Amino acid sequence: MTKVVVPAAGMGTRFLPATKALPKEMLPVVDKPTIQYVIEEAVSAGLHDVLMITGRNKNALENHFDRAWELETTLLGKGDVAKLKDVTQSTGLAQIHFLRQGDPLGLGHAVSKARAHVGNEAFALLLGDIITEPLGALLRQMLDVHATHGGTVIALAEVKPDDVAAYGIADVEPTEQSGRVRIRSMVEKPAPHEAPSQLAIIGRYVLPPQIFDLLDETKPGKGNEIQLTDALNELAEDESIAGPVWGVIIDGEWYDTGDKLAYLQAVVTIAASRDDLGAEFRAWLRAFIDQK
Ligand code: UTP
């Protein structure tokens, strides 16, 4: 498997007004936009062929992964090798293709746009606003499950009972392997009393190509959007289509940077663990908390 699809065409309404003119995937977490963490995750799991689905304000996304000649020439002239490295880091990371979603009809619709690029192969789907840590560990585990057991693989994380209404939630049964479950069905944003578990779908998937036919048949669901979860449910309910649907429970951290609180948690956690900033930042943070 070589191909990765990264949807980054959402409206980002939870993060307005910052996302009025800037895609939420470009919001910086310390000094890198979220989307760069996502591409680095794909590359660290050995996937180099990226199709990014973009929407309005796509220019910032494309420019970030393009050369910046004026900047590079100026930094080279000054002999500032460290900053030059920062600027060029994103350019050669992967082979990135861009495609416009057109109408923002939901995540399922964005994924369906990838059909011509992906063809008849399994592929990874990484949501462009989610950061997972340690970088690449979860995706590598998911690719291993796919290589060994086939089928579809969906990343899950345990969330608090009160938070289930913000996510797709999976109904699961255990397997012989800890951290891997079998998914029976999924429900999008259930009320807490209707949630089949506290295992939320967090935006990392390994999908079979049959998903495209299923998405074509999926009618708009919640929020009048074409929901990926509805098509995934078809796979889970009938494993003769493309094999079983596995859940891999993340053994690490994940941040939905499209949510303000989770974004702040991502910035603080990642800053605190950085070699260059961490010590000073942690000392400041301790003093700040002591004052409150
Ligand atoms: P979200 O549901 O978090 O995106 O989609 P959103 O609609 O932008 O969020 P809010 O609720 O308005 O703040 C998860 C991922 O799917 C992409 C988003 O860009 C994000 O990376 N997405 C969503 C699309 O590419 N197209 C869509 O139509 C919807």
Residues whose N, C-alpha, C, O or C-beta is under 5 A from the ligand:
A	BS01	UTP	P7 A8 A9 G10 M11 G12 T13 R14 F15 I53 P104 L105 G106 L107 A110 L127 G128 D129 G258
